[in-house]
């Protein structure tokens, strides 16, 4: 098969161009095609989900602790900058 650079300009125009949208994956999983086309209903398995009984506010408490610790530092730094500039 000849390369595109080896073809004459008039025969290069007859080549089939790729009509897919830009950025599309070269290979799509064939199991996803019916789902993406809406041809097949997807049945989800009936699996119970166990959520951990962890403390859900631990992250918020950590952030509040960080603000309480860092606020005096930044306030002191602002006063120091103001004192040095005056």
N, C-alpha and C positions, 0 to 999 in steps of 0.2 A: 504494500500500500504506500503510495507516495506521501511525502510530508506536505504540509500546507505551503511551505516556502518554495517547494519544487513545482507547484501547480501554476498554470497560467492564470492571469487575473480573471478572465471570463469563466473559467471552470471553478475557481475558488468561490465565486458567488453562488454556485449551485449547492454548496455544502450545507448540510442541515445544521442549523444553529441550536444551541442549548436554550430552550424556552423556559426553563425553570427560573424561579425568582432568585435574585442574588442572595447569597448567604445561606441557601438551602444546603442541608447535609447531603453528601454524595450518596450515602447508603442509609436508608431508613429501615428500621426493624420491621420485618413483615408481619409480626404479631400486632403491631400498633396500627397498621393500615385500616383494618375494619373499624377499629375504635375511632380513629381520626376521621373517617368518612361517615361515622354515625350509622353503620350498617348492623352493628352487633351491640346488644345491651351487655353491659359489664355487670357481673354479679360479684359483689364483694363477699369475701369469706366472713363467717360469723366468728370472729376471734375476740375474746374479751381483752380489754386493755387495762392493765394494772398501772395506775399512776403511783409514783412513790409518795410516801407520807412525809416527805421532807418539809421543813419550814419554808414556805413560799415567800416570806418576807425577809429572808436572810440577806438577799442581794440589796434590798432597799435599806436595811439596817447598816450594811457595810458602806453604802454610798453616803448615808447621813453621817456616819462616823467620820468618813473622809472629809466631808464638808466642814464638820465641827472642828476637826484638827487643822485643816488648811486655811480656814477663814482668818484666824488670828495672824497667821503668817503673811497672807496677802495684805491684810489691813496694815500690819507693821511695815511691810515693804512699801506700801503707798505712803505712809507717814514718813518713812526714811527718805524716799525720793522727794517728797515735798520739802522736807527739811534741808536736803542737800541742794535743791534748786533755788531755795530762798536766800 
